[in-house]
Amino acid sequence: MGAMATEEDPGMTNTPAPNPVALITGAAHRIGAAIVRCLHGAGYDVALHYRNSKAPAEGIRQALERQRADSVLLVQADLHDTAALPRIVAQTQRWRGRLDLLVNNASSYYPTPVAQTDEAQWADLMGTNLKAPFFLAQAAAPLLRQAGGAVVNLVDVHAERPAPGFPVYSMAKAGNAMMVKSLAAELAPEVRVNGVAPGAILWPEQAPEAAAKAEVLARTPLARMGEPADIARTVLFLARDAPYITGQIIAVDGGRSIRL
């Protein structure tokens, strides 16, 4: 068994690894963790980015490496630090010598009523949902071109129709949606760029009241919540099984976007 790879010492490789390699941001919890598990189960080696959640990230790594040794790299970084983004890619390259897939999953999400929104909230929401994904894709592009790889952004159904009380988040996700289309054109033909727009998959950590939940489900034609695995499987499809799809955003929302 090879040495355990960490953010401090990712190891070194002179020959690209045989397995495809995916880098997933914000991957220690919730949808990001589901994407990691799904891709790993499909044979990807995964670079799992986290900011503060070292213990959950370590738990995921230990569980997955019981299945396949030396198949997970932990990478710690604050995505607001633009100068750190090339380092994330470089650590992944040193670990496996290649990068086949970038999943821009990390996101800040909270309400910003217009009268109370401050510049720090603007910078945070635009930074995690728009600025960081762009500059991380910029840093990853050379390796992705070499691999004929892909980028998948986590967008939102509210990129098209704003969520009441969440104007800055909605604007940031709208920019993220345009990023998908713009980068698909700019990075073609070597790199495909697509997006996944979740609907009601997980309630926010500060869950809404029961009446608000009921209203959301009433607007969802399938009349139920989705699961993180629904998003993860769509990411895998776009990465592995959709060689002629680029510049597209798939709504995984139980039909909710047709009733927004």
Secondary structure, DSSP 8 states (H G I E B T S, - for coil): ------SS-----SS--SS-EEEESS-SSHHHHHHHHHHHHTT-EEEEEESS-HHHHHHHHHHHHTTSTT-EEEEE--TT-GGGHHHHHHHHHHHHS---EEEE---------GGG--HHHHHHHHIIIIIHHHHHHHHHHHHHHHHT-EEEEE--GGGTS--TT-HHHHHHHHHHHHHHHHHHHHHTTT-EEEEEEE-SSS--SS---HHHHHHHHHT-TT-S---HHHHHHHHHHHHHS-TT--S-EEEESTTGGG--
